[in-house]
């Protein structure tokens, strides 16, 4: 009789099981359309500068000490003359020459030490890139909170 009773009552549980199954399928994530934020032109340039700097450091066994040492590595990313000037402030990017691109996360939004940045930026903001080639645009008031490679201290602007 116990088996018959269990078998007889399965349909009473069916709506609950169907609801549970629907919830699990609905919460499984399914296809999603992530919101992708495109890099600004300045952020893209800085990303390429950081990648070229790292390539030069690895291939030469030391970080580039000047633009002449970096330029051959930049050519793979585009025209170095265009990549090295910010479209926002029309000034050359500040690149921290001769410092090894090492270090870990810093207190500022998990950014690693900064390798290159806009000299002035525009609209109260500056584009920067860390040693991982992770670019970001930061408000000018946050610029002093950043950690730079090689104990670099930016000039006051």
C-alpha positions as CSV (number, residue, x, y, z in Angstrom):
1,X,0.0,0.0,0.0
2,X,2.9,2.4,0.8
3,X,4.3,2.1,-2.8
4,X,0.9,2.6,-4.3
5,X,0.3,5.7,-2.1
6,X,3.7,7.2,-3.2
7,X,3.0,6.4,-6.8
8,X,-0.4,7.8,-6.6
9,X,0.7,11.2,-5.1
10,X,3.5,12.0,-7.5
11,X,1.2,14.3,-9.6
12,X,0.6,16.5,-6.5
13,X,4.3,17.3,-6.4
14,X,4.6,17.9,-10.2
15,X,3.7,21.6,-10.1
16,X,6.3,22.3,-7.4
17,X,8.9,20.3,-9.3
18,X,8.0,22.2,-12.5
19,X,8.3,25.5,-10.8
20,X,11.7,24.5,-9.3
21,X,13.0,23.4,-12.7
22,X,11.8,26.6,-14.3
23,X,13.6,28.7,-11.6
24,X,16.8,26.8,-12.1
25,X,16.7,27.2,-15.9
26,X,15.8,30.8,-15.6
27,X,18.6,31.5,-13.2
28,X,21.2,29.5,-15.1
29,X,22.5,32.6,-16.9
30,X,21.7,31.6,-20.4
31,X,22.9,33.9,-23.2
32,X,23.8,37.3,-22.0
33,X,24.8,40.5,-23.7
34,X,27.6,41.9,-21.7
35,X,28.1,45.7,-21.7
36,X,31.5,46.4,-23.2
37,X,33.1,49.8,-22.7
38,X,35.4,50.6,-25.6
39,X,38.8,52.1,-24.8
40,X,39.3,55.7,-25.7
41,X,42.0,56.4,-28.3
42,X,44.3,57.6,-25.6
43,X,43.7,54.5,-23.5
44,X,44.4,52.3,-26.5
45,X,47.6,54.2,-27.3
46,X,48.8,53.8,-23.7
47,X,48.0,50.1,-23.8
48,X,50.2,49.7,-26.9
49,X,53.0,51.7,-25.3
50,X,52.9,49.4,-22.2
51,X,52.8,46.3,-24.3
52,X,55.8,47.5,-26.4
53,X,57.7,48.5,-23.2
54,X,57.2,45.0,-21.8
55,X,58.2,43.4,-25.1
56,X,61.4,45.5,-25.1
57,X,62.2,44.7,-21.5
58,X,61.8,41.0,-22.1
59,X,63.6,40.8,-25.4
60,X,66.5,43.1,-24.5
61,X,66.8,41.9,-20.9
62,X,66.3,45.5,-19.6
63,X,63.7,48.2,-19.8
64,X,64.0,50.8,-22.5
65,X,65.9,53.8,-21.4
66,X,64.6,56.1,-24.1
67,X,62.3,56.5,-27.1
68,X,64.9,55.2,-29.5
69,X,65.0,51.9,-27.7
70,X,61.1,51.6,-27.6
71,X,60.3,52.6,-31.1
72,X,61.1,49.3,-32.9
73,X,58.7,47.5,-30.5
74,X,56.0,50.1,-31.0
75,X,55.9,49.6,-34.8
76,X,54.0,46.4,-34.4
77,X,51.1,48.3,-33.0
78,X,51.0,51.2,-35.5
79,X,52.7,54.4,-36.3
80,X,54.9,55.3,-33.3
81,X,54.6,59.0,-34.0
82,X,50.8,58.8,-33.6
83,X,50.9,56.3,-30.8
84,X,53.2,58.5,-28.6
85,X,51.0,61.6,-28.6
86,X,47.8,62.0,-26.7
87,X,44.8,62.9,-28.9
88,X,43.3,64.6,-25.8
89,X,46.0,67.1,-24.9
90,X,48.2,66.8,-28.0
91,X,51.3,66.3,-25.8
92,X,53.6,63.3,-25.8
93,X,52.7,60.7,-23.2
94,X,55.0,60.6,-20.1
95,X,56.8,57.2,-20.2
96,X,58.8,56.2,-17.2
97,X,62.1,55.2,-18.8
98,X,64.6,52.7,-17.5
99,X,62.3,51.3,-14.7
100,X,61.6,47.6,-14.5
101,X,57.9,46.9,-15.1
102,X,57.3,45.0,-11.8
103,X,55.1,45.3,-8.8
104,X,51.7,44.1,-7.7
105,X,48.3,45.6,-7.0
106,X,48.2,49.1,-5.4
107,X,45.6,50.7,-3.2
108,X,44.2,52.6,-6.2
109,X,41.4,50.4,-7.7
110,X,43.7,47.4,-7.9
111,X,45.9,49.1,-10.5
112,X,49.5,47.9,-10.7
113,X,52.2,50.5,-10.8
114,X,51.7,53.1,-13.5
115,X,54.1,52.9,-16.5
116,X,52.8,55.8,-18.7
117,X,50.3,58.6,-18.6
118,X,48.9,61.7,-20.3
119,X,51.0,64.8,-19.4
120,X,47.9,66.9,-18.9
121,X,44.8,65.1,-20.1
122,X,41.6,66.9,-20.9
123,X,38.3,67.7,-19.1
124,X,39.8,67.2,-15.7
125,X,40.8,63.6,-16.5
126,X,44.0,61.8,-17.5
127,X,44.5,58.5,-19.2
128,X,47.0,56.1,-17.6
129,X,48.3,52.6,-18.0
130,X,49.8,50.2,-15.6
131,X,52.6,47.6,-16.1
132,X,50.0,45.0,-17.3
133,X,48.9,47.3,-20.1
134,X,45.6,47.9,-18.3
135,X,44.5,51.5,-19.2
136,X,42.2,53.7,-17.3
137,X,41.1,57.3,-17.3
138,X,41.2,58.9,-13.8
139,X,40.1,62.2,-12.5
140,X,42.9,64.7,-11.9
141,X,42.2,64.8,-8.2
142,X,43.0,61.0,-8.0
143,X,46.3,61.3,-9.9
144,X,48.3,61.9,-6.7
145,X,46.9,58.6,-5.3
146,X,48.6,56.5,-8.0
147,X,51.8,54.5,-7.5
148,X,54.3,54.7,-10.4
149,X,57.1,52.3,-11.3
150,X,60.7,53.2,-10.4
151,X,59.6,55.5,-7.6
152,X,58.6,58.1,-10.2
153,X,57.1,61.3,-9.0
154,X,55.1,63.2,-11.7
155,X,55.8,66.9,-12.1
156,X,53.0,69.2,-10.8
157,X,50.8,70.4,-13.6
